[in-house]
Structure formats: C-alpha cells, structure tokens
Amino acid sequence: MNDAHLYLMAPGSKVVREIDPFSQTSDGQALEIIDIKPGVLNEKEAIKADQFCAWLESLGYSVLDWGGYRNGDIRVSVYTDDTPYVSSITLTLLFELNVQTRRMINARSRRIIWREFACELGQRWGLQFLSVPAGESMAETFDRELEETFAWECYLLREQSAGWSTD
C-alpha cells in the first residue's frame, strides 16, 4: 500500500538520534536510528492515553484489531511506552483505500483535511512533528513533511503520467 507516515511527539518528549554501527543504507551511509523518548511531565501537562483515544473515537475513528484507529483514509497509531500517557503517534495517510482495486484517492483535495487534522492534534493536544524549523507553523511543517514522503512523490508521478491536473 502507498501510505505516508508522519510522526508526532507529545509535549516533553525528546528525539534521540543514534548511528547503528552494524547497518548501512543502500548507498553505504551509516544508518541513523531515530527514537522518541517520553519526557517527564506533571500529570496536568501529559496527554492521558485513554482521553486521547476516546477523543479519536468521538470523531468517528474505529479501533483496529492491532490497537490503532482508522477513519477513512487516516490511521492513527498511539504509543505510550507502557505508561498511561501518550508519548508519540504515527499519523498514516492512505493514498489507496482498497488494496485489491488499487483505487487512488485525490490526495491534493484530501491534503487540506489531513492538514487540518494534524493542526488540531497540535492545537488540542500539543503534539508536534519531530523536526520543526524556527518560525514554521504546524500547517507548514505538515506540508513539508508530507512532500518529503515517498508516497507523495509516487502520487505526483502517477498524477503526471495520467495527465491529471496539478492545479
């Protein structure tokens, strides 16, 4: 499936980057491992996982067998690091809704809804993308992160080869 995976972390969480000495990329570069370590916050600042998941369900997200949530072309995976608090989430944007038929969605029009949801995650819950340049808004970060995914690149190539409008 052609999906875009965007990663957000809870307030207080830290990004830890390590080089894996035993692995390398296809071009011979050292493989960088990125991990999110939960921060220590007081209970008032932390995102309670049960409240966050109840909020997702109130928006119409269904609980998946493996514990994630899905509403149409958006999946949310919630990570707690065995605590009652959210440490990070993976926001998965589905470019194909049906694997058998390979039915593509109009990602350009859905991008607006995806961006609004990501911004709401930031405004309501304080979640943020792993890398946010100074002065960049949540919406700008979302656009940049999405455009850097392989799924978006494939969508643009498919759009171009099919002669779809790029307006």
N, C-alpha and C positions, 0 to 999 in steps of 0.2 A: 504494500500500500504506500502511496505517496503522501506522507504526512510531514508537517512542520512541527518540531518540538521546541518550545520556548520554555526557559527555566526562570522561575521567580523564587525569591527567598523572603522569608519572614523578617520583620524588624529584629535587629540584633544579630542575625546570622552573618557568618563570615565565609568568604570564598577562600579556599585553600588550594593552591596550585603546587603540584609535585611533578617531578620528572620520573617516569618509570624507567629504571636503568635496564630492564630486560625487554623492552618493546620499542619499536620504531614505526614511523609512518611508511607508506609505500615509497616515498622519495628519500628514505634514510634518515629523516629527522627524528630526534628523540620525541617520544610520546608524552604529552603533558596530560596529567590526570587532574581534573577539576572536581573538587568535593565541596559540599556546603556543610559547614559545622554550625549547629544551632548555637545561638547566643544565649547568655544568661540574662533574662529579663524578669522584672517583677510580674506577678500574675496579671496585673491590670494591663500591661503593655503586650503581653503574649497573646497569640491567636489560639483560642481554645479549639481543638480539632472538632469536637462534637458540634460546636456552634457554627463553625465554618461549613462542615458537611451538611448540617441542617439548612443553612442558607442556600447551598447549592441545590438541595432537594426542593426548597421552596421556589426556586427559579425553574423547576421542571427537569432537573438533571436526574437521571436514573442511576441507581447503584449497579455497577457491573460485577460480574462474578468474582473478579480478582480484586475488587475493592475500590476501583476508580469510579468516576462519574462521567456520564455522557448525556449531551443534549444536542441532537442533530449532528452537526459537523464539528463539535467541540468536545474534547475529552479532557478531564482534569484528574491528575494523579496527585494524591495528597501524601506527603511524607512527614512522619512525626518523630522519627528516631526513638521509638519506644517510649515516648512521653505523651502526656495528654495535649500537647501543643504542636501546632504546625511549624515545621522548620523550613519546608520548601514545597513547591508544587511544580509539576510539569504540565504545561498547557499544550495540548496536542490539537493541531488544526488539521482536519481531514480534508484533503483535496479530492478524494474519491469516496463517495458514500456507499458504493456497492462494489465489492471486490470482484464478484462474478461478472457484472456487466461493465465494470470499469467506468461507470458514469462519473464524469468530472463535474465539479461544481463551478460556478463563476466566481473564482477566487477574488477577482477585483471588486465585485459587489459585496461579497462576504467579508472582505478585509475591513470594511467600515464597522461591521458588527463585532468582529474579532477584536478590533482595536478598542471599541467601547467597553467590551467585557474586560480586557486587560487593564484598561484605565480604572474601571470600577474595582478590580482586585487591588489596585494601588490605593485608590481613594478610601475605600471602605475598610480594607484590612491592612494597609501599609505594606503589602507585598511589593517587591521591586525586582527588576531584572538584574542579572548578575553583574553586568557592566553598564554603567550609566555615566557618560561623559558629563562634565560640569555644564550646567545650563540646559541640558537636554530634557525635554518634557517626557512624561510616560508615553504619550502618543508617538513622539518622535523616536523614542527608544524602541517601541513596538515595531514601527515601520522599518527601522534599521535592522532589528533582529530578524524579522520575517524575510526581508530582502536578502539576507545573508544565508538563508536556508537552501538546501539542495532542492527541496520541494517547490519553492518559489521559482528557482532557476528552471526547473523542469516544466513548471506551469507556463512560464514565459516562452520557452521554446515550443511547447505544444500550441500555445496561442498563436505564435508567429507562423508555425508550419501549417496551421489550419486556416490562416488568413483572418483570424478573429480581430476585431477592433482592439486597439491598445489604448484607446482614449479613456 
